[in-house]
Amino acid sequence: MKLGVISLGCDKATVDSERLVGDLVGHGAVVTPVLPEADVILVNTCGFIDAAKQESIDAILAAAKLKESGGGVKAVVAVGCLVQRYKQELTKEIPEVDLFLGFSELHHLIPELAQRGLIADPVAGHPGVRQFLGTQSHVRYLKISEGCDHTCAFCAIPLMRGKHRSESLAGLVREAQQLEAQGAKEINLVAQDLGHWGRDLGLGSPKLPDLLGTLLRETSVPWFRLLYVYSAGISERLVELMARESRIVPYIDMPIQHASDRMLERMRRPERMRTLREKLAWLRGTIPDLAIRTTCLVGFPGETEADFRTLVAFLEEAQFDRMGAFAYSPQEGTRAANYEDDVPDAVKRERLEEIVEIQRVISGEQLSRFVGREVDVLVDRVSDPDENGATHVGRVQWQADDVDGVTYLSQGGWESPGGFVRARITASEDYDFQAAALT
């Protein structure tokens, strides 16, 4: 069976897709990038915001059209967040799709395809090994838990993904070892909140530092990165481990969403400005050269101009290295969907543009402190020389894949993608570095 894959949404969804495809490859499937040549097209959908929902629906319709055209496509399967929330409606509106499977139904995928004569009994020696679906096999993601126990008023993720469930320690170590065997040089730990890992496992309740320590011992992966940790989950043990272990890069993605206590309470966030301020000071005082990324949400119902100015002042005080920002849009089924959406769209856009510009300046200032440093650059791709003579594009430890800037490497650096080059940072821009190879 030839398998075509459309994987949409976040890095956590990419992990889901790679795990599913691993199971299918273990039963004889062969992945093809040419969708019209596939026997089965698997669409992993996203249902986070309206634009993502529409992208998922468009992808499902495009796959269904390929099937209806009379070519080689025999079946279309849709899974993921959008299906979890809207399976009944999708089944009614797009009957051309053969299978809509929610998260609790994914174990039916292989039996259903086998019943249709599209897939065979297990043929791989080790079925279930994740199959890489991206473009940079040296950068991989390890999802350590599913679901979320937080009750943020604006977020529909618990409605789609359910309550928090930790992956087992043994399973995560085995998966990390598989990723390393496939060439991973950087593993990004992802979850809705990394800090919650282990609290539901019993057996002495291992925590995130225990998982990290085990991964360090049981693999030789050079870089581990932590993405999305609520400030409440950043413990003393975790910070001490990060400060001590160079293979855990000095980088944390810690979403705050806002800084006005009134808005944080209305959003049902667990932090307040005082605790955020204290946590930032402690982190930076303990972990040398720590880069902190955050996320902010503007235009939430009830946000006044004063609330927004409080957020602006805090961003200028906190000096985050990176920030992702979004304008609020109501999500069906959430607590906030019952609030009056009283901030005009034009005001939302103005506030979003303002904090993005403020953060652009801050990010540029934060990057400038690294100019002159000797660093290791992880090469992501090789290109033709640019106007500065750079031939390699990579990242240093303070730059996460896809969401942060890059480092342009010149004057040597002949490593292939996935290799490390020792270099000196020669210049910084708003988000990027220029660097010269030392060998």
C-alpha positions as CSV (number, residue, x, y, z in Angstrom):
1,M,0.0,0.0,0.0
2,K,1.2,3.5,-0.9
3,L,0.5,6.0,1.8
4,G,0.1,9.7,1.4
5,V,0.3,11.9,4.5
6,I,-1.0,15.4,5.2
7,S,0.0,16.5,8.7
8,L,-1.3,19.8,9.9
9,G,-1.1,21.7,13.2
10,C,1.5,21.8,15.9
11,D,4.7,19.8,16.6
12,K,2.7,17.6,18.9
13,A,0.4,16.7,16.0
14,T,3.5,15.9,13.9
15,V,4.6,13.4,16.6
16,D,1.1,11.8,16.4
17,S,1.4,11.5,12.6
18,E,4.9,10.0,12.8
19,R,3.7,7.4,15.3
20,L,0.6,6.5,13.2
21,V,2.7,6.2,10.0
22,G,5.2,4.1,11.9
23,D,2.4,1.6,12.7
24,L,1.3,1.6,9.1
25,V,4.8,1.1,7.7
26,G,5.1,-1.8,10.2
27,H,2.2,-3.4,8.2
28,G,3.7,-2.9,4.8
29,A,2.8,0.7,3.9
30,V,5.2,2.7,1.8
31,V,5.1,6.5,2.2
32,T,4.8,8.5,-1.0
33,P,5.1,12.3,-1.2
34,V,3.0,12.3,-4.4
35,L,-0.6,12.2,-3.2
36,P,-2.3,11.2,-6.5
37,E,-0.1,8.1,-6.5
38,A,-1.2,7.0,-3.0
39,D,-3.6,4.2,-2.3
40,V,-4.6,5.8,1.0
41,I,-4.3,9.4,2.1
42,L,-4.1,10.1,5.8
43,V,-5.0,13.7,6.9
44,N,-4.1,14.6,10.5
45,T,-6.2,17.7,11.2
46,C,-5.9,20.7,13.5
47,G,-8.8,22.4,15.3
48,F,-7.1,25.0,17.3
49,I,-8.3,28.3,15.7
50,D,-10.6,29.1,12.8
51,A,-7.9,29.4,10.2
52,A,-6.5,26.0,11.2
53,K,-9.9,24.5,11.0
54,Q,-10.4,25.8,7.5
55,E,-7.0,24.6,6.4
56,S,-7.9,21.1,7.7
57,I,-11.3,21.1,5.9
58,D,-9.6,22.2,2.7
59,A,-7.1,19.4,3.0
60,I,-9.8,16.8,3.6
61,L,-11.8,18.0,0.6
62,A,-8.7,18.0,-1.6
63,A,-7.9,14.4,-0.6
64,A,-11.5,13.4,-1.2
65,K,-11.4,15.0,-4.6
66,L,-8.4,12.9,-5.6
67,K,-10.3,9.8,-4.6
68,E,-13.4,10.8,-6.5
69,S,-11.3,11.7,-9.6
70,G,-11.0,8.0,-10.4
71,G,-7.2,7.8,-10.0
72,G,-5.3,5.5,-7.7
73,V,-6.6,6.8,-4.3
74,K,-8.8,4.1,-2.8
75,A,-9.4,5.5,0.7
76,V,-9.2,8.8,2.6
77,V,-8.7,8.8,6.4
78,A,-9.1,11.9,8.6
79,V,-7.9,12.0,12.2
80,G,-6.7,14.6,14.8
81,C,-8.2,17.5,16.7
82,L,-10.8,18.7,14.2
83,V,-12.2,15.1,13.9
84,Q,-12.2,14.7,17.7
85,R,-14.4,17.7,18.1
86,Y,-16.6,17.6,15.0
87,K,-16.7,14.0,13.8
88,Q,-20.5,13.8,13.5
89,E,-20.7,17.0,11.5
90,L,-17.8,16.0,9.2
91,T,-19.2,12.6,8.6
92,K,-22.4,14.1,7.5
93,E,-20.9,16.9,5.4
94,I,-18.1,14.9,3.7
95,P,-19.3,11.4,3.1
96,E,-16.6,10.8,0.5
97,V,-14.1,10.3,3.4
98,D,-13.9,6.6,4.4
99,L,-12.8,6.9,8.0
100,F,-13.1,9.7,10.6
101,L,-11.3,8.6,13.7
102,G,-11.0,10.5,17.0
103,F,-8.2,10.0,19.4
104,S,-9.9,7.1,21.3
105,E,-10.6,5.3,18.0
106,L,-7.1,5.3,16.4
107,H,-6.6,1.6,17.3
108,H,-9.3,0.9,14.7
109,L,-7.2,2.3,11.8
110,I,-5.2,-0.8,10.9
111,P,-8.2,-3.2,11.3
112,E,-10.4,-1.0,9.1
113,L,-7.8,-0.7,6.4
114,A,-7.1,-4.5,6.6
115,Q,-10.8,-5.2,6.2
116,R,-10.7,-3.2,3.0
117,G,-7.8,-5.2,1.8
118,L,-5.5,-2.2,1.8
119,I,-3.0,-3.3,4.4
120,A,-1.3,-6.6,5.4
121,D,-0.3,-8.3,8.6
122,P,2.8,-6.9,10.4
123,V,5.9,-7.3,8.2
124,A,8.5,-5.1,9.9
125,G,10.8,-6.5,12.5
126,H,10.0,-3.6,14.8
127,P,6.6,-2.3,14.0
128,G,5.7,1.1,15.5
129,V,9.0,2.9,15.0
130,R,8.3,6.5,14.2
131,Q,8.6,7.5,10.6
132,F,10.2,10.8,9.9
133,L,7.9,13.1,7.9
134,G,9.8,16.4,7.8
135,T,12.7,17.9,6.0
136,Q,15.4,18.0,8.7
137,S,15.9,14.5,10.3
138,H,18.4,15.9,12.8
139,V,15.6,18.0,14.5
140,R,12.9,15.9,16.1
141,Y,10.1,16.3,18.6
142,L,9.3,14.0,21.6
143,K,5.8,14.4,23.0
144,I,6.0,13.4,26.6
145,S,2.3,13.7,27.6
146,E,-1.2,14.1,26.1
147,G,-4.0,16.4,27.1
148,C,-4.2,19.2,29.7
149,D,-5.6,19.7,33.2
150,H,-5.4,23.5,33.0
151,T,-8.7,25.3,32.6
152,C,-7.7,28.4,30.6
153,A,-10.9,30.1,29.6
154,F,-9.8,30.7,26.0
155,C,-8.4,27.3,25.2
156,A,-10.2,24.4,23.5
157,I,-7.3,21.9,23.7
158,P,-8.7,20.0,26.7
159,L,-12.0,19.6,24.7
160,M,-10.0,18.0,21.9
161,R,-7.2,16.2,23.7
162,G,-8.8,15.4,27.1
163,K,-7.2,15.4,30.5
164,H,-3.5,15.2,31.0
165,R,-1.9,11.7,30.6
166,S,1.8,11.1,30.9
167,E,3.7,8.8,28.5
168,S,5.7,6.2,30.3
169,L,9.3,6.8,31.2
170,A,10.5,3.5,29.5
171,G,8.5,4.3,26.3
172,L,9.9,7.8,26.0
173,V,13.5,6.6,26.5
174,R,12.9,3.9,23.9
175,E,11.5,6.5,21.5
176,A,14.3,9.0,22.1
177,Q,16.8,6.2,21.3
178,Q,15.0,5.5,18.1
179,L,15.1,9.1,17.1
180,E,18.8,9.2,17.8
181,A,19.3,6.1,15.7
182,Q,17.5,8.0,12.9
183,G,20.0,10.9,13.1
184,A,18.5,13.2,15.7
185,K,20.9,15.8,17.0
186,E,18.3,17.9,18.7
187,I,15.2,16.6,20.5
188,N,12.6,19.1,21.5
189,L,10.4,18.0,24.4
190,V,6.8,19.0,23.8
191,A,3.5,18.8,25.6
192,Q,0.6,21.1,26.6
193,D,2.6,21.6,29.8
194,L,5.9,19.8,30.2
195,G,5.9,20.5,34.0
196,H,3.0,18.2,34.5
197,W,4.8,15.1,33.2
198,G,4.9,12.2,35.6
199,R,2.5,13.3,38.3
200,D,-0.1,10.7,37.2
201,L,2.3,7.7,36.8
202,G,2.6,6.7,40.5
203,L,5.7,4.6,41.4
204,G,7.2,7.5,43.4
205,S,5.9,10.0,40.8
206,P,8.9,10.7,38.6
207,K,9.0,14.3,37.5
208,L,10.4,16.2,34.5
209,P,14.0,16.4,35.9
210,D,13.9,12.6,36.3
211,L,12.9,12.1,32.7
212,L,15.6,14.5,31.5
213,G,18.2,12.8,33.6
214,T,17.3,9.5,32.2
215,L,17.3,10.7,28.6
216,L,20.8,12.2,29.2
217,R,22.1,8.9,30.6
218,E,20.4,6.6,28.0
219,T,21.2,8.6,24.8
220,S,24.0,10.7,23.3
221,V,21.8,13.3,21.7
222,P,23.7,16.6,21.9
223,W,20.8,19.0,22.4
224,F,17.6,18.7,24.4
225,R,15.2,21.7,24.4
226,L,12.1,22.4,26.6
227,L,9.1,23.8,24.8
228,Y,6.0,25.0,26.6
229,V,6.4,24.9,30.4
230,Y,4.1,26.8,32.6
231,S,6.0,28.8,35.2
232,A,4.4,26.8,38.0
233,G,6.1,23.7,36.6
234,I,9.6,25.2,36.6
235,S,10.9,23.6,39.8
236,E,14.2,24.1,41.7
237,R,15.4,20.6,40.6
238,L,14.7,21.4,37.0
239,V,16.5,24.7,37.0
240,E,19.5,23.2,38.8
241,L,19.7,20.4,36.3
242,M,19.5,22.8,33.4
243,A,22.3,24.9,34.9
244,R,24.4,21.8,35.4
245,E,23.9,19.9,32.1
246,S,25.2,21.5,28.9
247,R,23.2,19.1,26.7
248,I,20.0,20.7,28.0
249,V,20.2,23.9,26.0
250,P,19.6,27.2,28.0
251,Y,16.2,27.9,26.6
252,I,12.7,27.7,28.0
253,D,9.4,28.4,26.3
254,M,7.2,29.8,29.1
255,P,3.9,31.2,28.0
256,I,2.4,34.0,30.1
257,Q,-0.5,35.1,27.9
258,H,-0.8,38.4,29.8
259,A,0.6,40.4,32.7
260,S,-2.5,42.2,34.0
261,D,-3.6,40.3,37.1
262,R,-7.2,41.1,36.3
263,M,-6.8,39.6,32.8
264,L,-4.9,36.6,34.1
265,E,-7.7,35.9,36.5
266,R,-10.3,36.3,33.8
267,M,-8.3,34.0,31.5
268,R,-8.1,31.5,34.4
269,R,-4.4,31.4,34.3
270,P,-2.5,30.1,37.4
271,E,0.1,32.8,37.5
272,R,0.1,36.5,38.5
273,M,2.5,39.3,37.7
274,R,4.4,39.1,41.0
275,T,5.0,35.3,40.6
276,L,6.0,35.8,36.9
277,R,8.5,38.5,37.9
278,E,10.0,36.4,40.7
279,K,10.3,33.3,38.4
280,L,12.1,35.3,35.7
281,A,14.6,36.7,38.1
282,W,15.3,33.3,39.6
283,L,15.7,31.6,36.2
284,R,18.1,34.2,34.9
285,G,20.0,34.3,38.1
286,T,20.6,30.5,38.0
287,I,21.0,29.5,34.4
288,P,23.7,31.4,32.6
289,D,22.7,33.0,29.2
290,L,19.2,31.6,29.4
291,A,16.9,32.5,26.5
292,I,13.2,32.7,27.4
293,R,10.4,32.6,24.8
294,T,6.9,33.5,25.8
295,T,3.4,33.8,24.2
296,C,0.9,36.6,24.7
297,L,-2.8,36.9,23.9
298,V,-4.3,40.3,23.3
299,G,-7.9,41.4,22.8
300,F,-9.4,38.9,25.3
301,P,-12.9,39.9,26.4
302,G,-12.8,42.6,28.9
303,E,-9.3,43.7,28.1
304,T,-9.1,47.5,28.7
305,E,-6.5,49.9,27.4
306,A,-5.1,50.0,31.0
307,D,-4.8,46.2,30.9
308,F,-3.0,46.3,27.6
309,R,-0.6,49.0,28.9
310,T,0.2,46.8,31.8
311,L,1.2,44.0,29.4
312,V,3.3,46.4,27.4
313,A,5.1,47.7,30.5
314,F,5.8,44.1,31.6
315,L,7.2,43.1,28.3
316,E,9.6,46.1,28.4
317,E,10.5,45.1,31.9
318,A,10.8,41.4,31.4
319,Q,12.9,41.6,28.2
320,F,11.9,38.2,26.8
321,D,14.2,36.9,24.1
322,R,11.4,35.8,21.9
323,M,7.6,36.2,21.9
324,G,4.7,34.7,19.9
325,A,1.6,36.8,20.0
326,F,-2.1,36.2,19.0
327,A,-5.3,38.2,18.8
328,Y,-8.2,36.5,20.6
329,S,-10.9,34.7,18.7
330,P,-13.7,32.8,20.4
331,Q,-13.5,29.0,20.4
332,E,-16.7,27.0,20.6
333,G,-17.2,25.2,23.8
334,T,-14.7,27.2,25.9
335,R,-15.7,29.3,28.9
336,A,-14.6,32.5,27.1
337,A,-17.1,31.7,24.3
338,N,-19.8,32.8,26.7
339,Y,-18.1,36.2,27.3
340,E,-19.0,39.2,25.3
341,D,-16.3,39.6,22.6
342,D,-16.2,43.3,23.4
343,V,-12.8,44.3,22.0
344,P,-13.3,45.5,18.4
345,D,-11.3,43.6,15.8
346,A,-9.5,46.8,14.7
347,V,-8.3,47.3,18.3
348,K,-7.2,43.7,18.5
349,R,-5.1,44.2,15.4
350,E,-3.6,47.5,16.6
351,R,-2.6,45.9,19.9
352,L,-1.2,42.9,18.3
353,E,0.9,45.0,15.9
354,E,2.1,47.2,18.8
355,I,3.4,44.4,21.0
356,V,5.0,42.5,18.0
357,E,6.9,45.7,17.1
358,I,7.9,46.3,20.8
359,Q,9.2,42.7,21.0
360,R,11.0,43.0,17.7
361,V,13.1,45.8,19.2
362,I,13.6,43.9,22.5
363,S,14.6,40.7,20.7
364,G,17.2,42.6,18.7
365,E,18.7,44.1,21.8
366,Q,18.7,40.7,23.6
367,L,20.6,39.1,20.7
368,S,23.2,41.8,20.6
369,R,24.7,40.5,23.9
370,F,25.9,37.4,22.2
371,V,28.0,39.2,19.5
372,G,31.6,38.1,19.8
373,R,30.8,34.8,21.5
374,E,32.2,31.4,20.3
375,V,29.3,29.1,19.8
376,D,28.3,25.7,18.3
377,V,26.1,26.1,15.2
378,L,23.8,23.2,14.3
379,V,23.7,23.3,10.5
380,D,20.1,23.0,9.2
381,R,20.7,23.6,5.4
382,V,23.3,24.5,2.9
383,S,22.5,27.2,0.3
384,D,24.2,29.3,-2.3
385,P,26.3,32.2,-0.9
386,D,24.2,35.2,0.2
387,E,25.3,38.9,0.1
388,N,27.4,38.3,3.2
389,G,29.1,35.2,1.9
390,A,27.0,32.8,4.1
391,T,26.7,29.3,2.7
392,H,25.2,27.5,5.7
393,V,22.1,28.2,7.6
394,G,21.8,26.9,11.1
395,R,20.9,27.7,14.7
396,V,22.7,28.3,18.0
397,Q,21.3,27.0,21.3
398,W,19.2,30.1,21.9
399,Q,17.2,29.6,18.6
400,A,14.5,27.0,18.5
401,D,13.6,25.3,15.2
402,D,10.9,27.0,13.0
403,V,9.7,29.6,15.6
404,D,12.9,31.6,16.2
405,G,15.5,33.2,13.9
406,V,18.5,31.5,12.3
407,T,22.3,31.8,12.2
408,Y,24.0,32.5,8.8
409,L,27.4,30.9,8.7
410,S,30.3,32.1,6.5
411,Q,34.0,31.7,6.2
412,G,34.1,27.9,6.2
413,G,31.8,25.6,8.0
414,W,31.6,22.7,5.6
415,E,29.5,20.4,7.7
416,S,26.4,18.9,6.1
417,P,22.9,19.4,7.7
418,G,22.9,17.8,11.1
419,G,26.6,18.7,11.8
420,F,28.0,21.2,14.3
421,V,30.3,24.0,13.4
422,R,32.3,26.0,15.9
423,A,31.9,29.6,15.0
424,R,32.1,33.2,16.4
425,I,29.0,35.4,16.2
426,T,29.9,38.5,14.3
427,A,26.6,40.4,14.1
428,S,23.0,40.2,15.2
429,E,19.8,41.5,13.7
430,D,16.2,41.6,15.0
431,Y,16.0,37.8,15.1
432,D,19.1,36.4,13.3
433,F,22.8,36.0,13.8
434,Q,25.7,36.3,11.4
435,A,28.6,34.0,12.3
436,A,32.1,33.0,11.0
437,A,33.3,29.5,11.2
438,L,36.5,29.0,13.2
439,T,37.7,25.8,11.4
